Amino acid sequence: MPPVNGNIVSKPHNPLFLLDESLVAAVARALNAVGYRFVTVLDVLGRETKDPEIIDWCREREAVWVHADDRARKEHRALLQRSGIRTVWVYRNRGQMTGREQLRILSFVLPKLIEHWRQRPGIRHYRASAANPLATPSLREVRI
């Protein structure tokens, strides 16, 4: 379990990311190819894994849950707060986004995200998005 001090979780400098089934698995493979540590829910937990199981897996391994399901952070607010895990919510405009766009957004925000965690370790939840395929992706803190 990660060292927890109130709501502050220490680390990560080279985090393990768990890509949810709500995103395209090929994104994880592409990000692994350039040096990020990504696994998919399908690879490590199997199909149709429930969010509480994902949260537990991430807590046990100090992994970051990368997902596109806004409902998850609303339905599991208390569990996310207790677990101390970090999350990245990839916002899909109108609920749709290609794998290419997911990869573009994550490739752009991951270096910034890791730097944010170094500078502000108490902030654990972020939203990554882009207004359209030509817009510069943004990263912002999300309160749970």
C-alpha positions as CSV (number, residue, x, y, z in Angstrom):
1,M,0.0,0.0,0.0
2,P,1.3,3.5,-0.8
3,P,2.4,5.7,2.1
4,V,-0.6,7.8,3.0
5,N,-0.6,11.0,5.1
6,G,-4.2,12.1,5.4
7,N,-5.1,12.7,1.8
8,I,-1.5,12.9,0.5
9,V,0.0,9.9,-1.3
10,S,3.7,10.1,-2.0
11,K,5.4,9.3,-5.3
12,P,5.1,8.4,-8.3
13,H,8.0,9.3,-10.6
14,N,7.6,6.3,-12.9
15,P,4.1,5.2,-12.2
16,L,2.3,2.1,-13.3
17,F,-0.8,3.0,-15.3
18,L,-3.9,0.8,-15.6
19,L,-5.9,1.6,-18.7
20,D,-9.6,0.9,-18.3
21,E,-11.8,-1.0,-20.8
22,S,-13.5,2.4,-21.5
23,L,-10.4,3.3,-23.6
24,V,-8.6,1.5,-26.5
25,A,-6.1,-1.1,-25.4
26,A,-3.7,-0.2,-28.3
27,V,-3.2,3.1,-26.5
28,A,-1.5,1.2,-23.6
29,R,0.8,-0.6,-26.1
30,A,1.8,2.6,-27.8
31,L,2.6,4.4,-24.6
32,N,4.6,1.4,-23.4
33,A,6.6,1.6,-26.6
34,V,7.8,5.1,-25.6
35,G,8.7,4.3,-22.0
36,Y,5.5,4.6,-19.9
37,R,4.4,1.6,-17.8
38,F,0.9,0.7,-19.0
39,V,-1.2,-2.4,-18.5
40,T,-4.8,-2.9,-19.4
41,V,-7.7,-4.1,-17.2
42,L,-8.3,-6.9,-19.7
43,D,-4.6,-8.0,-19.4
44,V,-4.5,-8.1,-15.6
45,L,-8.1,-8.5,-14.4
46,G,-10.1,-9.8,-17.3
47,R,-13.3,-8.8,-19.0
48,E,-16.1,-6.8,-17.4
49,T,-14.2,-6.2,-14.2
50,K,-16.1,-4.0,-11.7
51,D,-14.7,-0.7,-10.7
52,P,-14.2,-1.6,-7.0
53,E,-11.9,-4.5,-8.1
54,I,-10.0,-2.0,-10.3
55,I,-9.6,0.4,-7.4
56,D,-8.3,-2.4,-5.1
57,W,-5.9,-3.6,-7.8
58,C,-4.5,0.0,-8.2
59,R,-4.3,0.5,-4.5
60,E,-2.3,-2.7,-4.0
61,R,0.1,-1.9,-6.7
62,E,0.3,1.9,-6.4
63,A,-1.1,2.1,-9.9
64,V,-2.9,5.0,-11.6
65,W,-6.3,4.2,-13.0
66,V,-6.8,5.8,-16.4
67,H,-10.4,5.7,-17.5
68,A,-13.1,7.6,-19.5
69,D,-16.0,6.8,-17.3
70,D,-17.3,9.9,-15.5
71,R,-19.9,7.7,-13.7
72,A,-17.1,5.8,-11.9
73,R,-15.8,8.8,-10.0
74,K,-19.4,9.8,-9.0
75,E,-20.5,6.3,-8.0
76,H,-17.3,5.3,-6.2
77,R,-16.4,8.7,-4.6
78,A,-16.0,7.3,-1.0
79,L,-14.0,4.3,-2.2
80,L,-11.7,6.5,-4.3
81,Q,-11.1,8.8,-1.3
82,R,-10.4,5.9,1.1
83,S,-8.2,4.0,-1.3
84,G,-5.6,6.8,-1.9
85,I,-5.2,5.9,-5.6
86,R,-4.5,8.3,-8.4
87,T,-6.9,8.6,-11.4
88,V,-6.8,10.2,-14.8
89,W,-10.2,10.7,-16.4
90,V,-9.9,11.1,-20.2
91,Y,-12.9,13.2,-21.1
92,R,-14.6,12.1,-24.3
93,N,-16.6,14.9,-25.9
94,R,-20.1,13.6,-26.5
95,G,-19.0,10.2,-25.2
96,Q,-17.0,9.4,-28.2
97,M,-13.3,9.4,-29.1
98,T,-11.0,7.4,-31.4
99,G,-8.0,5.6,-30.1
100,R,-5.8,7.9,-32.0
101,E,-7.3,10.9,-30.1
102,Q,-6.9,9.1,-26.8
103,L,-3.3,8.5,-27.6
104,R,-2.7,12.1,-28.7
105,I,-4.2,13.4,-25.4
106,L,-2.4,11.1,-23.1
107,S,0.9,11.5,-24.9
108,F,0.6,15.3,-24.5
109,V,-0.5,15.3,-20.8
110,L,1.5,12.4,-19.2
111,P,4.8,14.4,-18.8
112,K,2.8,17.3,-17.3
113,L,0.9,14.9,-15.1
114,I,4.0,13.3,-13.6
115,E,5.5,16.7,-13.0
116,H,2.3,17.9,-11.3
117,W,2.5,14.8,-8.9
118,R,6.1,15.7,-8.1
119,Q,5.2,19.3,-7.3
120,R,1.8,18.7,-5.7
121,P,1.6,15.2,-4.4
122,G,-1.7,15.8,-2.6
123,I,-3.6,16.2,-5.9
124,R,-4.5,12.7,-7.0
125,H,-7.2,13.1,-9.6
126,Y,-7.0,14.8,-13.0
127,R,-9.0,15.2,-16.1
128,A,-7.3,15.1,-19.6
129,S,-9.2,16.4,-22.6
130,A,-9.2,18.3,-25.8
131,A,-12.0,20.5,-27.2
132,N,-11.5,19.0,-30.7
133,P,-8.9,17.0,-32.6
134,L,-6.9,20.1,-33.4
135,A,-7.0,21.7,-29.9
136,T,-4.1,21.5,-27.6
137,P,-5.0,18.9,-24.9
138,S,-5.5,20.2,-21.4
139,L,-4.9,18.7,-17.9
140,R,-6.8,19.9,-14.9
141,E,-7.3,18.9,-11.3
142,V,-10.6,17.1,-10.5
143,R,-12.1,17.2,-7.0
144,I,-13.7,14.0,-5.8
